[in-house]
Amino acid sequence: MFSSDVAKKRILIIVAVCFVVLVVVFIVLAFIFGNKASNPYGNGIIIQNYNDKIKNLPLEMKQGTEAYLYNITDRNNKDSYNLKSIKDAYIRNGSNTQDYSESKNLYSGNYIVDIKSIKQSYYIQYTYSSDQKNVHAPGDAIIVSCLPKDKLIYGNFDCSDFISAQASKYEDIIQYLPFENFSFKLSANATSGEDKVILVAELRIPDSDLTGDSASNTKVINMYKKEVTDWIKSKNLNPDDYIITYNYSGNGIIQD
């Protein structure tokens, strides 16, 4: 009988130890996966088939896109839908394109995301380079915007995005962008402030034009900057109504 009691105690001890171990394992797993699921950029709407459709981009691009998608759906959330509960955001089949420029070390692409639960769809554009100083990737890496009405599969929902809202409040330059020629490329920055739309100009200055002293190089750069402002004026718009950030390979980034 003594040996039987000892055996029972041993069994109870083993069961208790196993229970404690299982609890610890579940806590650790919950901590690990809970941290992985969190988005460092804030609330996000998970795009369910993102990993199947989008290749060659880091996790930060996915997280940034999903946070941006949450922000724009929140802007259009007229029915106070619980956006955190959305689990049906999918990249539309056939909408995904991606290009890679080896000379520029630059990925660029776009696709459409459909969200059936709230009957909304959005157009997503991105650029990405592993080189953080790449002058060929100016402005925001991710832009989420409204679709033309003929691309909406759930019908019109009076979509409002951050760029179009500013375009309607200030001068409508968005319809002309992006624009590029031999001297510059001009695009809008999606994180523009409340007062002015931010434009990003990539100045395409040949290295041969920047071989003089500092004063000579500044003169050349100012000539290219003038081409940007002259183009804006040609659209009957005032360059002073915008914040223009200039990127060029010889001297990094400056801002007017």
Buried (B, 14 or more C-beta within 10 A) or exposed (E): EEEEEEEEEEEEEEEEEEEEEEEEEEEEEEEEEEEEEEBEBEBBBBBBBBEEBBEEBEEEBBBBBBBBBBBBBEEBBEEEBEBEEBEEBBBBEEBBEBEEEEEBBBBBBBBBBBBEEBBBBBBBBBBBBEEEEBBBBBBBBBBBBBBEEEEBEEEEBEBEBBBBEBBEEBBBBBEBBEBEEEBBBBBBBBEBEEEBBBBBBBBBBEEEBBEEEEEEBEEBBEEBBEBBBEBBEEEEBEBEBBBBBBBBBBBEEEEE
